[in-house]
Amino acid sequence: MPETQCMPALGSPAPNFTATTTQGPLSLSDLSGKWVVLFSHPGDFTPICTTEFMAFAQAYPQFEALGAQLLGLSIDSNPSHIAWVLNIYRNTSVMVPFPIIADQNAEIARSYGMLSASASSTQTVRTVFMIDPQGIVRASLNYPLTTGRCIEEILRLLQALQAADETHLMTPACWREGDPMIYPPPATVEEARKAEACPDRYCVDWYLCYNKPPLISKGPGRTP
């Protein structure tokens, strides 16, 4: 039977590790106090992974501005990672500025549930973990081998998590920085009545209140 693996649950501590990377030895605990975007890829010198790493590299300043460290990972060797980084640079003039973890024994990949027995026994799937400054897993994304990730969506997710932490509000569908945010839903009838009567809230209904005029149409007779 295939080995059972479990991804870390959202809200649980991220498994710590110490690893060889293209920028020297690194432990996850070294990055305490920063957001970490840890992402796995199936293999070096593969077409979709190359496009993803170029996109991550080009967006690196945006991740840095958000206080986030990018970390790539696959079960290839460190020499393979180095050769691939140099190959990307020679062919495209794009230099990968973040570390790539060499996980040849797949120990880290297994601890994060990055190996899919149904997809491949020797490759990590396209997984992304958002780890907050306290070392807690806050979000995860999982893509098949055939589909490249959208870096813009990963940035959007990071911004949404940070905005929710800062404001104690929530982000609606397709939220972008600066868009209205949603108040947590009332837990009692009294809280619901107060929410609708609050002049600082823009309520579509008692359970859906924004901190700014919402970007959706309202039913007849309802004004924010």
KAQUI-V138407 format. One record per helix or strand of 2 or more residues. SS is the DSSP state (H for helix, E for strand). FROM is the first residue (numbers start at 1). TO is the last residue. If there is no record, write none. Layout:
ss=(SS & SS)
from=(FROM & FROM)
to=(TO & TO)
This chain:
ss=(E & E & H & E & H & E & H & E & H & E & E & H & E & E & H & E & E)
from=(18 & 26 & 28 & 35 & 47 & 68 & 78 & 99 & 107 & 126 & 136 & 151 & 170 & 181 & 189 & 202 & 208)
to=(21 & 27 & 31 & 40 & 65 & 74 & 92 & 102 & 111 & 131 & 143 & 167 & 171 & 182 & 197 & 205 & 210)
